Amino acid sequence: MKRKVLSMVMASAMALSLVACGGGAKQEAPAESAATETPAAEETTTEEPAAEETTAEETTTEEPAAEDTTAASGDLIKVGIINNDPNESGYRTANDADLKAMFNEANGYDAKFAYSLKNDEQITAAQGFIQDEVDYLLLSAADTAGWDSVLQDAQAAGVKVILFDRTIDADPSLYEASIVSDMAKEGEMAVEWLAGQGLDEYNIIHIQGVMGSAAQQGRSGALSDKVDAEASWNLVTQQTAEWNAEKAQQIVQSVIDAGTPFNVIYAENDDMAKGAVAALDAAGISHGVGKDVIVMGYDCNKWALEELLAQNWNYDGQCNPFQASYIDEIIKTLESGGTLSEKTIIMDEKGFDATTITQDDVDKYGI
């Protein structure tokens, strides 16, 4: 499974320099953890109150702290930001915090946020932002499919679209730029590392994220390709836990109860790996370096990297959540009349092995 990795250089006055895999000054590390509730904000007339939080299925909208809407429609750049539930994972919490630290009045933005893990709810939120006449629509899509129509509406209304975190299956002419992780490369690095462990037989519990998301597709694809190619690689089970630790624990517990042998946990985020390990611990099954079961996760939550450092886990793949500064540079370039030489920035990311990770790695890359 191959994906084209592009780097983006800003034309005009803005030039971005991406960090090579292995880290650097511009890149920090990522994360993910599971949840169920999100907030919603009241509609406003002349003044907008501080965002009130109410439970609302899985989609929510947040408005910034009290501000004069007339002023907001003047000098400030209006952005509508559509993201997955920030409680979904440690990665998403870090990603949401990064965006909020950038997109606020102090930095010249009138920003509103909408959250959902469901594509149809995100599309509805996008339509609302278009009707509100935002200048920019920033999107981290729950699913890669189904976005063409609403992005065409945005284009017709003069709303510029910027993708972040995740790719979508849409005509590139419908968005200005994308700042994303190469999820397929993340999967390939993890599977290459696993192959290097030299097991006689790989009996794998594969715990997937939300089906259809770019992260799930990339991290699942590399493993599925390897299983198809190698007779000694077997999937004991392959199920989605939707990024949730408790669901992952249940999946692993069901395999343990069935008495089916396994020696690898391949979880597509850290929270699901944590849930899997909880089932192993309850059953008295050893895991980590030199133990019965290899444990693999993604996102580089600090607590997960500490598990690697203690050699209780074996591998963790990085997914970088810090995209806001890149988006800000893109918007400033477009606002100044500049052009973008490339449409895509791929975040620099790496994988960590429990036998080589250091405390410095934990401190630098953990989120």
N, C-alpha and C positions, 0 to 999 in steps of 0.2 A: 504494500500500500504506500503509494508515494504521493507527496504533496509538494507543490512548488513553493519554495520559501523565498520570499522577496524581502528586500530591505527598503525603507522609505527615506528618501532624502528630501527635505523641504527645499523648494525652489525659492527664489527671492531672498529675503533677508534671513529666513529661518532655516537652519540646517541641523538635522538630528544625527547623532552618532550612536548606533546601537552597540551594545556591549557583546563581546564574544561569549560563547557558552563557557561557563566556568566563573562568570561574575565580573563585576566592575562597578565603577562609581555610579552609573546611571540606573542600574537594575537592583532591585531588592527582591526578596523571596515572597512566595504565595501561601494560600491556605484554603480549607473548606470544613463545615460542620452542620448538623441537620436541625430543622425547626418547622413550626407549623403556623404561627401567627404573623400577621403583618398589619401595618397601620394605614388609615385612610384619612384624608384631610377634607374639611368642610369647604364648600364653595364660598367665594367671596364676592362682594359688590365693589366697594370703593377701597376698603383696606383689608389686607389679608392677615388673619390672626396667626399666631404661632401654630405650627402643624399639630393638630389633635390626632391622637391615635385611637382608632376603633377597629374591632375585629371585623374582617370582611373577607370571607372565604379565603382565597389564596392571592387575590390581587388587591393592591392598595395604592393610594396616591398620596404623596406628601407635598405640602407647599412650604416655602421658606418662612422664617419668622417674620412678624408683622412688618409690612412695608407698604408704601404708597404705590398703588398700581399704576398711577399716572407716571410717576417717576420711573417705575420699572419698565414701562413701555417706551421710555425716552432713551436715556443713555445706555442702559443695560442691555446686554445681549440675552435674548430669551431662548432658553434651552429646555427641552423636555427629555428626561432621562428615563429609559425603560430598562429595568434590570430584573434579575431573578431575586427571590426573597432573600434579604440579607441574613436571615436566620437559617438559611439553607445549609450553610457551612462556614467554617472559619475563613476559607478563601473568599466567600462572598461577603462576609462581614468586613474583611480588609478592603475588598474592592469597593464596596459602598462607602466606607469611611474615606478612602482616597478620593472618590468622586466628590463627596460633600465638602472635603477640605479645599477643593479647587473651585467648584462651581457654586459660588455664593456672591453676594453683593460686593464684598470687599475686593473680589477679583474681577468685578465688572459683569457679573451674570445674574439674571433673574431665572432661577432654576426651579423646576418642579420635577418630582420623582414619582414613578409608578413601578410597582413590583408585582410579579406573578411568576409562578412556575408553569403556567399554562399558556400556550401559544395564542389561543383565541382571546384570552383576556389581555394579553400584551398587545395584540392587534387592535382591540377596542381602545386601549389606552393611547396607542399611536394615533388613531383617528381623532381622539379627543384633543391631543396636542396639536394636530394639524388644524383643527377647527379653532383652537386658541391662537393660531398664527405665531407659533414659535419660530425662531430663526433657524434653530438646529434641532434635529431629533437624534439623540444618542441611543443606540440599541445594543443590548446583549440578549439575543433571542433565546427563548426556551427551546425552540425547535428550529432546525435548519430550513424547513419547508414552509410555504404558505405566505411569503412576504411580498410577492411581486405587486399585487394589487394596491396594497396600502402604500408601498414605496412609490408607485406610480402616482398615487394621489398626492403624496408629499412633494414629488417633483413638480407636478402641475401647480401646486400652491406656492412654489418657490421655497419650500422648506428643505434645507440641506441635511442629508442623513450621513451619520458617521457610525460605523460599527465598532464595538469594542468587545474584547474578551472572546467572542465566538463568531465564527463565520456563518453565513446563510447561503442557501441555494437560490440566488437571484442574479439577474443581469447586473454586472458591475457598474453599468451606466446609471443605475438607480441610487448609488451612494457615492459620496465624495472620497471616502477613505475607510480603511479598517485597521485597527490596532488590536491584534489577536495573538493567541497562543497557537502554535502548530501542534494540535492535539494528536495528529497522526505520528509526528516525530516523537512526542512524549511516549506514545505507546510503543513505537519501534525501539526507543532507547531502553525501556523497561523490559521488553521481551528479549532484546539482545543480552541484557544483563542476566536475565533468568536462564537463557540458554548457556551462558558462560559458567553456570554453577555445576554443570556436568553431571546431573542426576541420571541414573540409569533409566528411570521412568518418571514422567511428570504427570501426576494425578492432581488436577487443579480444580479448586472451587473458585469460579469466576463470578464476582459480585459486581454487577453493572450499575451505572448511574441512571439518571432519567433517560429513558429510551428516546432516541431521535435528536438529543442534544449533540452539539459538536464534540464536547468532551467525551461523551459515551461512545460516539462513533469512532473517534480517533483511538481511544484507549482499548476499545473492544476489537477494532479491526486488525491491529497488529497481532494480537493473541490468536484470534480466529484463523488468520492466515498461517501462523506457525503450527497450530493444531492440525490444520488441513494438510500441511506439508510433511509433518513428522509422525511416524507411527508410534513413537514412544511418548507423545504428548496427548494426554486425554483430558477431556472436560468431565469431571465428576458431576458438576452441575453448573449451569449458567443462568443466573436469575438477576433481575433488577431489584435493588433495595432502595432506589430513588434517592441516593446520597444519604440514607438514614441509618444510623448505627443500630437501632433496635431491630429494624428489618434485616439487616445484615446478620445480626446475632441469631435471629430465628432461622435464616437460611443455613448457617453453619450448624446450628443445633440439630436441624432436621437430617443433615448428612451424618452427623455423629450418631444420632438415634438409629439411623438405618444401618449402621455398621459398615459403611462404605469407606474403604481406605483412601486417604488423600495425603499429600505432602506439600501442597502449595496453596496459599490464600492470595489470590490476585484481586484486590479491591480497588475500584476506580476513584476512591478518595480516602482520605485519612479517617474520616468518621466511620465509614463502613469497615475499614480495617480494624478500627478500635472495637466495633461491635463483634466482628469475627473473633478477635482475640478474647473477648469476654466469654464467648462460648467455649473456646479452647481451654481457658483457665478454669471454667466451671467443670469441665470434663477431665481436668488434670493432664491435658495434652501439652507437651513442651513445644516451644516455638522460639525462633530467632536463630542466631548464629550457632551452628553445630547441633541444633536441636531437631525435633521430629518434623516440624512444619515451617516452611519459609513463609514469611509475612511481607506482603508488598502493598504499599499505599501510594497516594498521590496528593500533592499540594504543599507539602513542607510546612504544615503547622509546626510551631516551635515545640509543642509537646510531643508531636510525632517524631521529630528529629531527635528529641531526647530519648525516645524509645530506641531509635537506631543507635545512639551513642551508648546506651546500656546494653545493646545487642539483643534486645527483646524482639525487635523487628529486623528485617534484612535490607529492605530497599524502600526509598521514597522518591517519587518523581516530582520535580518542581513545576508549578504552574504560577506564573507571575501575575499578581492582581493589580499592579501599580501602573495604570494606563492613563490616568487623568492628565499628567503633564504633557504627554504626547498629543492628546486630544486638544488641549489648550493651545499648543503650538500650531496645530492644524487650523483651528478656528481663527487664530490671530493672522495666520498667513492668508486665509481666504478673505477675512475682513479687510485686510490691507490691499486687496486686489492682486495678491500673488497667486501663483499656481503651484500645484503639487506635482513633483516629478514622478512619484510612484504612489500607487493607491494603497499599498499594504505595508505595515510594519509588523514584523514577527518578533514577539518578545523573546529575549534570551533566557534559556532555561536549561537545567541540567538534572541529572539523577544522582542520588546519594546512596552509597553502600555502607552498611553498618561496620564493615571491617576497616574502612578508611576515613569515615567522617570524624571531624574534630569539633571541639567546643567552639572554636572560632566559626566553623560552618553553621553550627546551631544558632549562634548569636547573630550572624550576618544574614542568614537566609530564612530563619524561622519567622513565621508570622503569627 
